[in-house]
Amino acid sequence: MKKLFFIALLGIVTVNGAKAQTIIASGFCGAQGNNLSWILTSDNVLTINGSGDMQNYYLWDNFAPWHSHRSNVRRVVIGNGVTSIGDYAFWECNLSMSVTIPNSVTRIGEFTFANSALNYVTIPNSVTSIGVGAFQDCRSLSVVNLPNSITTIADDTFAGCMNLMSITIPESVTSIGVRAFSGCHGLHSVTIPNSVITIGDFAFADCRRLGSVIIGDGVTTIGRSAFENHRAQRALGEVTIGRNVTYIGEMAFFLAPLTLITSYALIPPSLDETTFAEVRTNEVILFVPEESLELYWSAPIWQDFWIFPIGGGIGTNVNETQASQVFVYPSFVTDSFQIGGIKEDTHITVSDTNGRIVMQRVVAPNEVISAGHLPQGMYFVNINGETVKIIKSGM
């Protein structure tokens, strides 16, 4: 049985015979006063014990009692029996080691760990509520495991977590709040599960390295500026839109360096005129259900993309309403490609999106054509009067 001995006169605490630590500060922090106690020791560990809820704190006029020692708080141990972690409890604390959250905790308050140096946290399945801005501006936080007991990722929950590289959104979540992950520069990919219905405004704005996004079939609305990107450092190479998306808000993909979209929505989602503002839509490939081709071809803004049926190759005839007799394979060109459907030596011309001819030559049936020298991008291959779109991808 663990025994905790306080030598108040000397300000020393010993746990289970371990090396004695000097007490830096101590007191109470419970919502009912003395239902919870806290102690900060010279090893920079803040320990909170007791039963029930922690008090909520506020900026400026009601800081947590350990706030004046926040630079010394490197590790927090919350004892089993604590049921909530109060608002602003660890605002600006060092927390460079770890935080232990027991299974008794059901609520993490608003801005609880905001602006702290927290770098890792595991949230138990007992937690059903995580408050607004709970981890906002935790710039050292790199990995978070969210429990499958929460239904909402609140506004600003992880906003400004610049080094957050991985996040798994559990199937229990139904909504992602405003700015929930905005400014998470380290995120490389995001999968939004089918349980999510709404993606809030600016939810993933300014995620500079975001390379791919998969939006599940449960999502109906994508909010304003949800994926806008002013300073992208990596192309948002692929976006998958679920089958039930009906509306994509204004500036949702503003300045996003899109290259490929796959939409499973049978009816083209309604768009604001600024949804794809500053996106070169005429250079973006759009895959859609085959039965919906006509709808996308005639839908405002959607019709500006290069539209192909899901499951069809990119190297197909520009006039999608006619069956092509020639084709290019593979669909994504890397080092080389070939022309199919020709039976004799044939003259081809390859042009970029600006109409500049980058290659012209006579090719034989089944000849392998080198493309390693071409920069990445979209090209048009003219073969006997038929024009085929191809994509030169990375090597």
N, C-alpha and C positions, 0 to 999 in steps of 0.2 A: 504494500500500500504506500502510495506516495505521501511523503510528509514535507510540509513546507514550514520552515523555521524562520521567523523574523527576529533579528537582533536589532531592535529599533534604535537602541542607544548608539550602536556603531554604524547603523545604516547598512547592514550586510544581510544577504539572503543566501541560503543554502538549499538546494533541491537534491534529495536522494544522495546526499553525501558528495555531490559534485563540488568542483572548485567554487569557493565562495565568491559572490559577485556583490559589488557595492550597489546599493539602491540609489539611483539618481533622482527619482521622483515616484510618487504613488498617489492614489486617491480613488474616488468613485466615479463611475460613468454610466450608471443605469438610468433607464427611463423613469424608474421609481426611486431614484436616488442611490441607495446602497445595495441594490440587487446585483450590481456588477461592480467589481473593483479592478483597478489596473496598477501595474508596477513596471517601471522602466529600470533596467539594471545596466551595469557598466559594460556588459557584453553587447549592448545596443539592441537588446530584445525587449519588446513591449508585450507583456502578457496580460490578457484580459480573462477574468474568470467570474463565475456566478451563474445566475439563472434569469432568463427573460430578455427583454429588449434593451438595446443600447440607446442612450439619449441621442437625439438629433442635434446637430450643431449647424452654425451658420457663419458666414464670413463677417469680418469686421467687428461684430458685437458679441459673438458667442462661439469662439473657437473651442475645439476639443482641448481638454485640460493638458494634454501632452504637446500641444502645438508649439509651445516655446522651446521644446526639445526635439522638434521634428527632424533636424539634421542628424540627430543621434539615433533615430528610429530606423534601424536597418532590417529588422525582422519583426514580424507580428505573429504571435501565437494566440489564437482565440479559443478558449476552452469550450468543451462540449457542455451545452446548457444555454449558451448564448443563442438567442433566436433571431436577432436582427443586428445589422451593422449600420450605425447611424449615418445620416447625411453629413458630408464633409468630414467624416471621422479622421481620415488619413490624408487630407488635403496637404500637398506639398511635402509629405514625409519622404525620407530617404528611401526606405524599403528596397535597398539594393540586394538583399538576400532572398527573402521569401515571405509569403503570407500563408498561414494555415487557417483554412475555414472549415469548421466541423460540420457534421451532418445535421446538427441541431438548427443551423441558420436557415431561415426561409426567405429573408429579405436582405438585399444589399441596397443601401440608400442612394440618394441623389448625390453625385459628385464625391462619392465616398473615397475613391482613390485618385481623384483628379489631380493632375500636376505633380504626381509623385514619381519616384524613380523605380517603380515596380517593373520587374522584367519578366515575371512568370507568375501565373496564378491558375489553380485548378478550382473550379466552382462545383460543389457537390450537387447531386440531383435533388437535394432537399430544398434548394433555392428556387422559388417560383417567381420572384420579382427582383429585377435589377433596375435601379432608378436612372433617371435622366443624367447623362454625363458621368456615370459611375467611374469610367476609366478614361475620361477625356484627357488628352495631352499627356498620357503616360508614354513618353517618348522612348523608353527602354523596353517596353513590352513587345515581345516578338511572337509569342504563341499563347493562344487562349483556347481552353476547352470549355465550351458552353454546355450546360446541362440540358437534357431533353425534357426538363420540367418547366421551362419558361415558354411563354407564348408570344412575347413581344420583345424585340430589341428596341429599346426606347431611344428617343431623340438624343443625339450627341454621345451615345454610350461609349464609342471608341474613336470619336472624332479627334484628329490630331495625333493618333498613335503612329508616328512616322515610321517606326521600324516593325510594325506588325506585319509578319510575312505569311501567316497562315490563320485562317478562321474556318471552322466547320459550323455551319448553321444547322441546328438540329431540326428534325421533321416536326417538332412540336410548335415551331414558330409560325405565326400567321401574319405578322406585320413587321416591317423594318422601318424604323422611324426616320425623321428628318435628320440629315447629316450624321446618321448612325456610324458610318465608316469614312466620312469625308476626311481627306488629308492623310489617309493611310498609304503613304508613299511606297511601302514595301510589299503591299499585296500584289501577287502575280496572277492569281486566278480566283474566281468566286463562283460557287455553285449555289444557287438559290433553290431550295427544295420545293416540291409540289405543294407543301402545306401553306406556303406564303401566298397571301392574297394581294397585299399592297407593298410597294417599294416607295418610301417617302421621298420628298424633295431633297435634292443634294445628297442622297444616301451614300453614294460612292463617288462624289465629286472630287476631283483633284487626286485621284489614286494614280499616280504618275507612271507606275510600272505595270499597271493592270493589263495583262495580255489576253485573257479570255474570260467571258462571262456566260454562264448558262442560267437562263431564267426559266424556272419550272412552270408546269402546266397550270398551277393554281393561281398564278399571278394574273390579275385583271387590269391593274393600273400601274404604270411606271411614272413616278413623279417628276416634277420640274427639275431640270438640271441633274437628274439622278446619276448620270455617268459623264457629265461634262468634264473636260480635261484641258486646262489652259497650258500646262507645261508638261505634256506627256514625254516620258523618256523611253517609252516602249510602245509600239503600235498595239492598239486594242485589236489584235488580230482576228478574233472570232467572237461574235455575239450570237447566242441561240435564244430565240424568243419562243416561249411556250404557246401552246395552242389556244389558250383562253385569254390572252392579252387583247384588250379592246381599245385601250387608249395609252398613248405615250406622250407625256407632257412636254411643255415648251422647253426648248434648249436641253432636252434630256441627254442628247449626245453632242452637245455643242463642242466643237473643236476636237472631238474624239477622233484619233487617227484610224478610223475603221478600214478594214480591208475585206471582211467577209461577214455576212449576216445570214443566219438560217432562221426563217420564220415558219413555225408550224401552225400559225393561225390561218384557218381556212378563209376568214374574211379579213382583209388588210386592216390592221389596227388604225384607228383614227389618230391623226397626227396634228400637232400645232405647226404652223408654217415655219417655226424656228426649231423644231425637234432635232433636225440634222443641220442646223446652221453652221456654216464654215466647214462642213464635211464635203469632200469631193465625191458626191454620190455617183457621178458618172464613171468613177474608178473603183467602185465597191461592188463586189459580187453579192447577189441576193438569191438564196435558194428558198423556194416556196413549194407548197404542195402542188402537184401537177394539175389537179383539178381547179386550182385557184390562179393559174397563170394569167388568164384573161382579166381577172379582178385586179391583180397587182399591176398589170400592164396599163390599166386605165385609171388606177388610183392616183390622186395627186401626191406628188413627192415620191411615192414608191416607184412610180413609173420612170424615175430618173436613174434608178439603179440598173445594173446589168443583171437581168432576172433569168434564172434557170430553174428547172424542176428539181426537187429533192431527189437525189439518187441518179440524176443525169450528170454527165461530165461537163466540165467547163469548156472544153475544146469542141464546141458545137456551133452550128451556123448562126450568124447574127440574126437572120430572119427566122425567129423561132416558130413561125407559123407554117414553115415549109420543111419538108423532110430533107436533110442534108445528105448529099452523096459522098462528101468528104468529111474527114474528121482528123483531129490531132490527138495523139496519145503519148504519154500519160496525161491526165487532166491537169495536174500541176507539174509544170516543166521545171527541172532542176538543171542538169548538165546537158540534156539532149532531148529531142522529141522526134516523132515520126509522123508521116502523113498517111492516113488510111483512105481507101476508096479510090486510089489512082492506079491505073494499069500500065502507064507508060511514063517516060520522062516528062516532068511537068515543071513549068516556071512558077515560083512562088515569090511573093513580096511580103516582108514583115515590117509593120509600121508601129510606132509607139502611139500613145494617146494624143499626142500633139500632131499626128499625121506625118512625122518624120520617118523616112525609110531607114531602117537599121540593118536590113539584110535583104538581098534578092539573089536568087540563084535557081538553077535547074536541079531538081531532085529526081531520083529514080524511085520506083516502087520499093517500099521497105527500107529505104536508106535512112540511116541514123543521122540526124541533123544536129550539129553542135550548137548549144545555146549558152555555154558557160560564160561567154563574154558579155552577155546581156545583163544589165542591172535588173533588180527585182521590179516587178510591176506588171501592168496589163499590156498586151500586144494584140495586133490584128494581123492574121495571116491570110493573104489573098491567094486563092488557089482556083485557077480557071474561072475567075469571076465570082467565086463564092468567098465570103469573108468569115473567118473563124476567129473567135476570141480565145486567147490563151492567157494564163498567168505564169509569169516567171517567179518562182519562189526562191527562198534562200538555199544556198548550196550546203 
